Amino acid sequence: MADSSFDVVSKLDKQEVDNALNQTIKEVQQRYDFKGTDATIEWSGEGIVVSASSDDRVLAVVDVFQSKLIRRQVSIKVLDFDEPKPASKGSRLDIALKDGLSSDDAKKVAKIVRDEGPKGVKTQITGDEVRVSSKSRDDLQSVISLLKGKDLEFPVQFVNYR
């Protein structure tokens, strides 16, 4: 019998992020507590820039954006941001979006599967994904449960299950 396998990936659905961003823009323009704060959120290349008159207003916009992402089933683990920085008119926050597994993250996933997974499960890192294979489909299901139960600092999806 041939080996069964699946791939562990960390993909970002940019269309859903864009939809959440557009919903955030509309809500920020309509909410009373954002009036007069010059609060904006917009794309800046591959990242997102949030600006407002104060740090707490910037963080409030980020909170609205995170809630919109959650409603669209996009993990907020894809957001990578620090503290707001002073800007010419108030505060500014740059948000980078994580897309794909880095080599270190792929190694972490492979190590978890090797150390805590069932015997006979093999992992192979190819680019920004980890292929997990085994003769037993039950073993693969237990690996998926194991990875879902771990609190990783990046989102994972399971694709190409065959």
C-alpha positions in Angstrom: 0.0 0.0 0.0 1.3 3.5 -0.9 2.0 6.1 1.7 -0.6 8.7 2.5 0.4 12.3 3.0 -0.6 15.9 3.5 1.2 19.2 3.5 1.5 21.7 6.4 1.4 25.2 5.1 0.9 28.8 6.3 -1.0 30.6 3.6 -2.5 34.1 3.8 -5.7 34.8 1.9 -4.9 38.4 0.8 -8.5 38.9 -0.6 -10.0 38.2 2.9 -7.4 40.6 4.5 -8.3 43.2 1.9 -12.0 42.7 2.6 -11.4 43.1 6.4 -9.3 46.2 5.7 -12.1 47.8 3.7 -14.7 47.0 6.4 -12.4 48.5 9.0 -12.0 51.7 6.9 -15.8 52.0 6.7 -16.3 51.4 10.4 -13.5 53.9 11.4 -15.2 56.6 9.2 -18.6 56.0 10.8 -17.8 55.6 14.5 -18.2 58.6 16.7 -15.1 57.8 18.9 -12.9 58.1 15.8 -14.2 61.6 14.7 -11.4 64.2 14.6 -8.6 61.7 15.3 -7.5 61.5 11.6 -7.5 57.7 12.0 -6.6 55.8 8.8 -5.7 52.3 7.9 -4.3 51.5 4.4 -2.1 49.2 2.3 1.5 50.1 2.1 3.2 47.7 -0.3 2.9 44.2 1.2 2.1 45.6 4.7 -0.5 47.8 6.3 -0.1 51.2 7.9 -2.3 52.5 10.7 -2.1 56.2 11.7 -4.1 58.4 14.1 -3.7 61.4 16.4 -2.7 59.2 19.4 -1.3 55.8 20.4 -4.6 54.7 21.9 -6.6 55.5 18.7 -4.0 53.6 16.6 -4.5 50.6 18.9 -8.3 51.0 18.7 -8.1 50.9 14.9 -5.9 47.7 15.1 -8.5 46.2 17.5 -11.3 46.8 15.0 -9.1 45.4 12.2 -8.4 42.2 14.2 -12.1 41.7 14.9 -12.8 42.0 11.2 -10.1 39.4 10.4 -11.5 37.0 13.0 -15.0 37.3 11.6 -13.5 36.3 8.2 -11.7 33.2 9.6 -8.2 34.8 9.1 -5.9 34.1 12.0 -4.5 37.2 13.7 -1.2 35.3 14.0 -0.5 36.6 10.4 -0.1 40.1 11.8 3.4 41.2 12.9 3.6 44.6 14.6 5.4 46.4 17.3 4.4 49.5 19.4 3.0 52.6 17.7 5.8 55.1 16.7 5.5 58.9 16.8 4.8 60.4 13.3 4.4 63.9 11.9 0.7 64.1 13.0 0.3 61.8 15.9 1.2 58.1 15.9 1.8 55.5 13.2 2.0 51.7 13.3 3.4 49.5 10.5 1.9 46.0 10.3 3.7 43.3 8.3 1.8 40.3 7.1 3.3 36.8 7.5 2.8 34.6 4.5 4.3 31.1 4.2 6.4 29.0 6.6 9.9 30.3 7.2 12.6 27.7 7.3 12.8 28.0 11.1 9.0 27.5 11.4 9.1 24.5 9.1 11.9 23.0 11.2 9.8 23.6 14.3 6.8 21.7 12.8 9.1 18.8 11.6 10.6 18.6 15.1 7.2 18.5 16.8 6.1 15.7 14.5 9.3 13.7 15.0 9.4 14.1 18.7 5.7 13.8 19.7 4.1 12.2 16.7 3.5 8.5 16.1 6.3 6.2 15.0 6.6 5.7 11.3 5.6 9.2 10.3 8.1 10.9 8.1 8.5 14.7 7.4 10.1 16.4 4.5 10.6 20.2 4.2 10.2 21.5 0.7 10.3 25.3 0.3 7.6 26.9 2.5 5.7 23.7 3.3 6.3 20.5 5.2 5.1 17.2 3.7 4.0 14.6 6.3 3.7 11.0 5.2 2.9 7.7 6.7 1.5 4.3 5.8 -1.4 4.8 8.2 -4.0 7.5 7.7 -4.9 7.3 11.4 -1.3 8.4 12.2 -1.7 11.4 9.9 -5.0 12.3 11.6 -3.2 12.2 15.0 -0.4 14.4 13.6 -3.1 16.9 12.5 -4.7 16.9 15.9 -1.2 17.3 17.5 -0.4 20.3 15.4 -3.8 21.9 16.0 -3.3 21.5 19.7 0.0 23.2 19.8 0.1 27.0 20.3 2.4 27.9 17.4 3.2 31.6 16.8 2.1 31.1 13.1 -1.1 29.8 11.6 -1.0 26.4 9.9 -3.3 24.8 7.4 -3.4 21.2 6.1 -3.7 20.7 2.4 -3.2 18.0 -0.3 -4.5 15.2 2.0 -4.2 12.0 0.0 
